[in-house]
Amino acid sequence: MSDQQGSPSGMCVKDILCGFFGRVPLLLPWAVGAILALLIGSWLVWWAMHLQRQFAEEEIRAACQRVMPETMQRCVDTVVIQRGGMRR
């Protein structure tokens, strides 16, 4: 009979802990998903910027090749600097 009765304060602490830790498994997948979405999203933004910069540089090179084939590299450097980019 003493096993079934238990102390009321012990049950309250147990219920509070179970209520708190019962929500942790629900929050964990959301947190992991949010972190993964942030990482994948930031990588996609970096990749898009890289591709845009690469295509712009190819266009500049093609235009400089048509206009100034003998000094193409100097032309590319000048145009990149004028557009606000830095030469690598």
C-alpha positions as a printed NumPy array, in Angstrom:
array([[  0.   ,   0.   ,   0.   ],
       [  2.863,   2.389,   0.68 ],
       [  4.162,   1.832,  -2.883],
       [  0.935,   3.139,  -4.418],
       [  0.541,   6.11 ,  -2.122],
       [  3.946,   7.804,  -2.605],
       [  4.596,  11.343,  -1.503],
       [  2.622,  14.127,  -3.133],
       [  5.684,  16.332,  -3.502],
       [  7.598,  13.533,  -5.281],
       [  4.789,  13.134,  -7.796],
       [  4.672,  16.856,  -8.47 ],
       [  8.405,  17.027,  -9.213],
       [  8.129,  13.977, -11.43 ],
       [  5.186,  15.484, -13.348],
       [  7.037,  18.79 , -13.821],
       [ 10.161,  17.036, -15.083],
       [  8.165,  14.807, -17.415],
       [  6.268,  17.831, -18.721],
       [  9.502,  19.727, -19.381],
       [ 11.462,  16.844, -20.896],
       [  8.413,  15.673, -22.788],
       [  8.705,  18.76 , -25.003],
       [ 12.437,  18.349, -25.693],
       [ 12.008,  15.61 , -28.309],
       [  9.58 ,  17.88 , -30.174],
       [ 11.963,  20.855, -30.139],
       [ 15.067,  18.914, -31.134],
       [ 13.994,  18.08 , -34.721],
       [ 12.833,  21.669, -35.232],
       [ 16.173,  23.026, -34.028],
       [ 18.163,  20.611, -36.19 ],
       [ 15.957,  21.414, -39.179],
       [ 16.363,  25.156, -38.657],
       [ 20.146,  24.841, -38.437],
       [ 20.276,  22.668, -41.564],
       [ 18.034,  25.102, -43.452],
       [ 20.297,  27.99 , -42.418],
       [ 23.44 ,  26.162, -43.517],
       [ 21.992,  25.004, -46.832],
       [ 20.483,  28.425, -47.517],
       [ 23.718,  30.276, -46.81 ],
       [ 25.647,  27.84 , -49.003],
       [ 23.157,  28.357, -51.845],
       [ 23.499,  32.143, -51.538],
       [ 27.315,  31.868, -51.624],
       [ 27.141,  29.523, -54.632],
       [ 24.786,  31.87 , -56.515],
       [ 27.098,  34.826, -55.865],
       [ 30.085,  32.792, -57.031],
       [ 28.322,  31.786, -60.261],
       [ 27.2  ,  35.356, -60.922],
       [ 30.736,  36.665, -60.44 ],
       [ 32.116,  33.919, -62.695],
       [ 29.63 ,  34.646, -65.499],
       [ 30.266,  38.389, -65.249],
       [ 34.01 ,  37.834, -65.512],
       [ 33.529,  35.596, -68.559],
       [ 31.442,  38.317, -70.222],
       [ 34.107,  40.929, -69.441],
       [ 36.83 ,  38.671, -70.85 ],
       [ 34.849,  38.091, -74.058],
       [ 34.202,  41.823, -74.502],
       [ 37.847,  42.703, -73.841],
       [ 38.983,  39.993, -76.267],
       [ 36.835,  41.553, -79.005],
       [ 37.87 ,  45.146, -78.32 ],
       [ 41.489,  44.897, -77.163],
       [ 42.898,  41.408, -77.897],
       [ 46.544,  42.471, -77.418],
       [ 45.988,  43.887, -73.9  ],
       [ 43.084,  41.714, -72.784],
       [ 44.284,  41.101, -69.216],
       [ 44.822,  44.807, -68.574],
       [ 41.358,  45.519, -69.972],
       [ 39.796,  42.861, -67.711],
       [ 41.586,  44.23 , -64.653],
       [ 40.503,  47.784, -65.462],
       [ 36.838,  46.856, -65.986],
       [ 36.709,  44.716, -62.839],
       [ 38.185,  47.526, -60.761],
       [ 35.816,  50.089, -62.294],
       [ 32.851,  47.896, -61.405],
       [ 33.956,  47.81 , -57.788],
       [ 35.457,  44.34 , -57.713],
       [ 38.906,  43.409, -56.582],
       [ 41.318,  41.377, -58.622],
       [ 42.219,  38.051, -57.038]])
